[in-house]
């Protein structure tokens, strides 16, 4: 009877060992997949996140222009918009151009119904803006079949972005647009390698430690 109990106990311990190994492997590779293989460095160059009021009525002849200085390469721009917690009709037009030459760098059309309320809506530029210190401008306009249902953009009352200005229908304001500039995404390579080494070592340590513990218990009981 004692021999049978020991055999059952040994089987139970090995089953627990297999479960532990499976859990360690599962969580390790899940962590590697999340933090390593899909690691993306989203470089935020500028973030003027000072929302003080939402300027509504972006439609018809209303045109907002915020200038900015590209000190580093830029391939995405985020604009914090206000949908007023509703699905709005119409479209928003975003045009990026050189303030000096007027040359258009990128143009985007955003369906108003798809915009995120009170958050940054990210626009992928048609081309990367070089970080050579050139001053660019983002022009925001739109259309809506209903004047009471149009998009707004978040702004500040004061000059929170000293490297640019905000004009509304050609009149310069005291504040700035709430926006961000982001650089090209890069896939991390060193991170996944280090994560693989560290997690592999963790798996080996856990397995070895548990096996040594089982052997010690078996010797103690025999």
N, C-alpha and C positions, 0 to 999 in steps of 0.2 A: 504493500500500500504506500509505503514511504517512497519507494522507487517510482511508482506511478505519479505521485504528487510532485516529485522532483522533475520528472519528464514534462509534466504539464506546466510547471513553473518555468522551465527552460524555454518551452515553446512560447509561452506567454511573453517572456522577456525578449525573445527574438522578434516576435510580432511587434512589440512596442518599439524595438530598434528600427524595424523596417518602416514603421509609421513615422518615427522621428526623422529618419533619413529622407523619406518622401516629402515631409513638410519642409525640412530645411532646403532641399533642392528646389521645391516649388517656389517658396518665398524668395530664395536667392535669385533664381532666374527671373522671377517677376520684378524684383528690384533692379536687376541688370537691364531688363527690357525698358523699364520706366526711366531709370536714371542714366543709362548708358547708351544703349543702341539707338534710342530715339532722342538723345540729348541734342537740343538745339539752343544755341546761344543767340538770343534775340537782343541785339544791342540797342538799347535806348540811348539815343544821343542827346535829345532834348525833351523835357517833359514840363510843359507849362500848365500844370494841373491846379488852377486856382479858379474854380467855377463860382462866380458870385451872382450871376443872373443869366437867364436864357433869353437870347434875342430871337424873337419869333418872326414869322412872316417871310421865310426864305422862299419867295416865289415871285413870279412876274418880273418887275424891274428892280427888285431888291438884289443888290450884289454886294457881297462882303469880300474884302481882299486883305489877307494877312501876309505880311512879308516876313521872311526868315533868312538867316545866314547859315549856309551849309559849311560847317567847319569840319565835318567828316562825311564820308559817302552815305547817301540816304536812298533807300529804295522803298520805304513805306512811310505813310503819314497817317496819323490817327487824329480824328476830330471828334470832340465830345459833343454829341447832339442830343436834342430833346424832342421826343415824339409826343409828349404830353399824355403818355399811357394810352395811346390809341394807334390804330392802323391808318396811316395817312395815304391819300392818293397822290399821284404825281411822281416826279423824279427830282433828284438832286444832282447837280452838275459840279464836278470838281475839276478845275484846270490849274496845272502848275506851270509857271512860265518864268523866264529870266526877267528880272525887273529892268535890267539895263537894255537888253535887246528886244524883249517882248516875245522871244522865241518860246513856243510851247514845248514843254518837256513831257507832260503827261496829261491825259484827259480821261475822266471816269464818269460813268452814269450810274447812280445808285437808286434803285427803286425805293421810294419813301416808305413803303409798307414793310421793307425788310430791315430797316435801321433799328439799332439797339438804343433803348431809351436811357438817357443819363449815363452814358458810357462812351468810351472811345470806339468809333467805327473806323476800322483799319482799311486804308486804300493802298493797294499795291501799285507802284508807279510803273509806267511803261518802260522806263530805263532808269539806271542808277544815276543819281545826281552826284557828281564828284565833290569831294570835300576840299574845295580850293578857296573857300571864303566868299564865294559868289552869293549875292543876294537874290533870292527867288521869292515868288509870290504865289499864294494859293488863292484862287478865286472860287467863291462858293455862290451858286445861284440855283434856281429851281423853278419847277412848274407845278401847279396844282389846280384842278378844276374847281376847287372850293376854297375861297379865300380864308375861310374859318378853319380849314384843316391843312395847315402847312407846317413844315419842320422848323425848329429853332436850333440855334447853336449856343453853347455855353461860352461866356466871356467874363473878363474881369473888369472892374471899374477903373483900376489903376494900371500903370505901366509895369506889368509883371514879367514881361519879356522885353528887355532893353535892346535886343538885337533886331527888333522888327516893330512894325506899326500895324494897326487895324483901321481900315477905312470902310465906311458904310455909305454906299452910293456916292463915292468920291469925297466924303467928308471924314477927315481923320478924327478918331476917337481918342480918349485918354487911356483906354484899356487895351487888352489884347485878347485874341482868340484862345480858347483852351484847346491845346493840341499837343501832339508829340511827334518827334522824328525818330525813325528807327533805321539802323544800318542793315546791310545784307546779313542773312542768316548763315551761320556756319555750323557744320556737323562736327561735334566733338569726337576726337579719336583717342586721345590719351585717357579720357574719363572711362570709356568702356573697358579698356585694357586693364587699368588699375582696379576697376570694379570686379572684373573677372578674376584677377589674381587674388584679391582680398576675399571674395566670396568663395572661391575654390578652397582657399586656406581655411576659411571658417567651416566649410563642409567637412574637410578632412579632420580638423580638430574635434568637431562634434562627434563624428563617427568613431574616431580613435578613442576619444574619452569614454564614450558609451560602451564600446567593446571592452575596454580595460575595466570599466566598472562591473560589467557582467561577469567577466572572468574572475574578478576579485570576489564577487558574491558567490560564484559557483565554488571556488576554493574554500570559502569560509563555511559553506553549508555542507561540503563533502567531508 
